[in-house]
Structures are given as C-alpha cells and as structure tokens.
C-alpha cells in the first residue's frame, strides 16, 4: 500500500476517533463557552459561541468550558458539601468576642452568550474558574466565587458586627436581621464592582443562620447562667404556688367558719321561736322531756329526821 494512502487512512482514523469523543452534552443546569482549538491550522484562540442547557454539539478540536446555568449556592455553614465554614466576626468593643456567623447566599450567573464569553475571558481564565467536565464544582470555580462574593460578604459582616455585643449577635434577632439586610443591599453592587462593573451575577438571596460564639466556654457560661435563672424562677414559682395554696385554704376556712356561724345563728333563731311559745324556759324543757317519754314531775320524798 502506498505511503500516501497509509497516511491518509491514519488521518481519517484519527479524525474519526476525535469526532467520537468530542461531542459536548450539556445537562439541565449547565451551559458552556466554546473556544476554537483547531490544531491542523494554528490560529489565535477565539471564543466562537456557547452551548445552552440540555443541548449537544459536536465540537471536534474545540475546547468547551462549562458554567452553571442553575441557581448557584455559596454555602458558608461548614456542613458537608459547603464551600467553607461559617464566617468569623468580632463583636463590639463593649463586649468583644469572636462569633461564628453561618451564611448561605444564592444567585444566578448570566445566560447571555456574549456576557458569558466576556466573563470567561476576563475572570474564568484568570482562576481556571469553570466546572469540571462532569459538571461538579472545581477548585478554580470556588476560588472565583470567593473573590466575587465571599470576600465582600466577609467585609459586610465585619461592619455590622461592630454594632452589637456578642450576646446580642448570639441571641438578638435584630442583629441577625441586620446581617441579612446588609448583605442583600451590598452584595449585588460589591460583586459587580469586582467584575469591572459588569453585572454577571444577579437574583441574590441571603439566609443568615443562628450565630454562635467561637469559644465554647462563653456558650457554656451563658447556659449555666440561664440554668441558674430558670432554677430561681422555678423556686420562686413554687413559693408563689405554695403561698397561693395557703391563702386559698385560709379563705376556704374563713368561708366555712362563716357558714357554720350562719347555721348556728339560724338554729338559735329556730330555738328562740320555739321558746316564745312557752311561758318560760322551764316550761319548754318540761314539754321537751314529755316528748322524749320522761316525767318531768318526779315525786318528792321526805326523809323523816330522828328525834
């Protein structure tokens, strides 16, 4: 077989193998930027287009860089799968302490192809900040988000924390509400400022979970104090209940005595009414004796005296 024929077949086989493995499939939450990578005729790299979610394209020799087309989460809770642990802030000088503030921020990346290409050109390439080929989060993507969202988030939390004592940050709902509102107000503009005043990210939503002291002894001390207060309140409540019970018993005893007195008075009135029908008390007693079957008129015996 001539050498030229062998070379041609080899090139065709190589092209066929590249075509078989270069099909780009986008999942439901993925989009991509396509960069020209034609190797036969070297040219300057150029972004040639985008691939939309749930689309497939044959991108032989081209490079495909994946980005999210779904809601993005910046999870700073320290839970499994989160991007990082809670942010640490310092409370006001009135009662300073390090506090953990867990935060979850969600937002969207632009799906406009021209803006997405610009984002890739200016920031994605700087951090290698695109998703892995299987759509999972890469270290470069996390680093990029930390620059755009994570760092201004920390700055905002630090500013708000200076207004409150650590006890207020821990237990006062007003402090947690101000953290959330401040983040909602600052993150859109802060992220835009970090991307050359171009709005690549939008639809920010913020959830601030309950902050806790970094030093566990502070929490334990407050819990002991609260337990002592609860014990004192329980003791006081028991004393009040006991005093109320004694008071109720005294009132009941007085009421019973008053009732007995009224009964006695009624009985006395009845007796007085009966006595009024007799000439004297002695006559009433004789009549009562007769009713009972006795003889009130007993004979009188005179014992003779010896002379």
Number of C-alpha atoms within 10 A of each C-alpha: 5 6 8 9 10 11 11 11 12 12 12 12 12 12 13 12 12 14 14 11 11 16 14 21 18 22 16 13 15 20 26 27 24 19 19 19 20 15 9 7 6 9 10 7 12 12 18 12 16 21 20 21 18 12 13 13 13 13 19 19 16 18 18 23 21 24 27 22 19 16 13 16 16 19 21 21 20 14 12 9 9 14 21 18 16 21 20 20 25 23 23 17 12 11 13 16 19 16 22 22 26 21 25 17 21 15 18 17 19 18 21 11 16 14 15 21 21 15 19 22 14 13 16 20 13 11 17 17 22 26 22 15 15 9 16 13 16 15 16 18 18 20 16 19 19 17 15 21 21 22 14 20 23 16 13 18 21 17 15 21 25 18 15 20 19 26 19 17 28 19 13 15 12 12 19 22 12 15 24 21 14 17 25 18 12 14 24 20 17 18 24 17 13 14 17 10 11 14 17 19 20 17 11 17 15 18 18 19 16 15 24 21 21 16 12 9 10 15 15 12 11 12 12 12 12 12 12 12 12 12 12 12 12 12 12 12 12 12 12 12 12 12 12 12 12 12 12 12 12 12 12 12 12 12 12 12 12 12 12 12 12 12 12 12 12 12 12 12 12 11 11 11 11 12 16 11 11 13 9 10 13 11 14 16 14 15 16 13 14 13 10 9 9 12 12 13 9 7 7 6 6 6 6 6 5 4 3
